[in-house]
Amino acid sequence: MSYVSIIVAVDDGLHAPARVRLAAELAHRLGARLVGAAACVPDYPRGYGETVVPMDMVIEEIRQAALDRLAGVEQIFRHASCLNDRTEWRTDLAPPVSFLEGQSRAADLVVVGRYADDEAVTSGMAVDVGDALMGVGRPVLVVPAGVEHVEAKRIVVGWKNTPQTRRAVLDALPLLRRAEAVQVLRVSDGEDRAEVEDVTRYLALHDVNATAQLAKPSGWTVADDVRKAAGDFGADLIVTGAYGYSRLREWFFGGVTRDLLANAPVCCLLSH
């Protein structure tokens, strides 16, 4: 298994260039194609599409403004990925998450950003990390605002014996194999070492240099314990499953996933 095609969600936010540079660098290192994807919903007046609005010229101006924003975002992508010779650009006037979901059919890995408070993304271009995780059907690399590089030489796997985490480990194999060291971490009051060591033996069959680590809960959150372990290990990537449940057609994340998405200082590779 390898990543031969990586797609990065691009927008007009403050940290979009850094995210594209990270994705471009990763694609270059893995010999993968890099696809930039951006979509924008024009800010049409209320009622447009439902009733006849007698303002065709204004509507066209709004549509053109959205196309102009997308053209500007394309330039961000082209400039930040200029060192890659295998790039593609895909765009549309459409809801950005739905567009990303559709384009992910041609990718092994999807890169999205975790927005800063001052990100200033045009509302019709923003990609919600949670919606992307639940919809793209691919592993998602979540990049914190301002992070420009992910060496992935030292990786922490936040282990829990669930379908999501098992899938995340499989999805992350192209990076785990290239890492200098991988720590499989289980935060638990129970005696789970045999389980974690079973995972490390499995990874060894895939030529992954992994060790098992069983940690007692600190009294803070599990996400805090995982973040601390990543810092102590010198990791710049956390791999784990994304947990959530649906209610009234909305997705709600469990505490660990929500906390990692909100506060992890390093990139997280998540699978659902």
Secondary structure, 3 states (H helix, E strand, C coil): CCCCEEEEECCCCCCHHHHHHHHHHHHHHHCCEEEEEEECCCCCCCCECCECCCCHHHHHHHHHHHHHHHHHHHHHHHHHCCCCCCEEEEEECCCHHHHHHHHHHHCCEEEEEECCCCCCCCHHHCCCHHHHHHHCCCCEEEEECCCCCCCCCEEEEECCCCHHHHHHHHHCHHHHHHCCEEEEEEECCCCCHHHHHHHHHHHHHCCCCEEEEEECCCCCCHHHHHHHHHHHHCCCEEEEECCEEEECCEEEECHHHHHHHHHCCCEEEEEC
